[in-house]
Amino acid sequence: MILVDRLTDEQKRRFDEDGFLILDRFLDLETVERLRARFEPLFRGEFETGLYPDEWNWQEGRDRPDRTRQICNGWKSDRTIAEAVLSAAVGRCVAELSGWPGARICQDNVIWKPAGAKALGYHQDDSYAKWFTPPHMATCWMALDDTSAAGGTIEYARGSHKWGVSPPIEKFHAPEDYQKEFRTAAGKVGREPEIVHVEVPAGGCAFHHGATWHGSDMNRAEKPRRSVVAHCISSAAQFHPSNISYIYNRYKRQGDLGMDESFFPVLWREDGYRSAWLDR
């Protein structure tokens, strides 16, 4: 169960100013436990629905144990993940923070950073948004473990969503310098960045703007850091007429820029609409 259905005007003001909003309570602990229980089966390739996720970035025996484990669009493979990332509450919150008429899912992340796992590079989600219009994301990041700076939690640069959007970073997983491109961007705008570590109990969350610089250091704690993440886009979004995503354009119909709700369902819309199949 999601404990927050809508946000206050003050929370929306803070999001506009900072480029992110942190909440200590978002998921109830029963939901947290059910989500945690799905991680090991998913990363073993036990997909409840029979469908593979769109991206499976870590597999046992193939990839180094000190890498952060990531699956993208786990909702297609697992109904428990789907229940969290496709919720109407997530859609309403991101839509209202972004000034959209509604929100649809673009991509989810199932992230497992075990003890000792290396950093994830600082980046902006909107750097990867050129294949749809309007090219803007808003994200709900949900913590499944108590988070800390030492444990490699997500970090935000306050106000960095106002700097403009930079190109994609050189290396996302385990870069030697996880803040390299971020520092370059800060230097170009003449800013001394203020870094905020998202330290919340399990069940807490953070929302962030698609242009907010964020990343995470290595996990120096003795426990894992697990999270599920919903990257959303406007319910009115369409495929870009010429820019291509080598993964997600496979879901584009010929001669049609519309986004099929079988693959990009509408989570919430201000007129009360929600993709009908979700709640089944």
Secondary structure, DSSP 8 states (H G I E B T S, - for coil): -BS-----HHHHHHHHHHSEEEES-SB-HHHHHHHHTTHHHHHTT--TTS---SEE---TTTS-TTS-EEEE-GGGT-HHHHHHHT-HHHHHHHHHHHT-SEEEEEEEEEEEE-TT---EEEE-GGGG-TTEES---EEEEEESS---TTTT-EEEETTGGGS------S--BS-SSTTHHHHHHHHHTT----EEE----TT-EEEEETT--EEE----SSS-EEEEEEEEEETT-EE-SS---TTGGGG--TT-----TTTS-EEEETTS---TTTT-
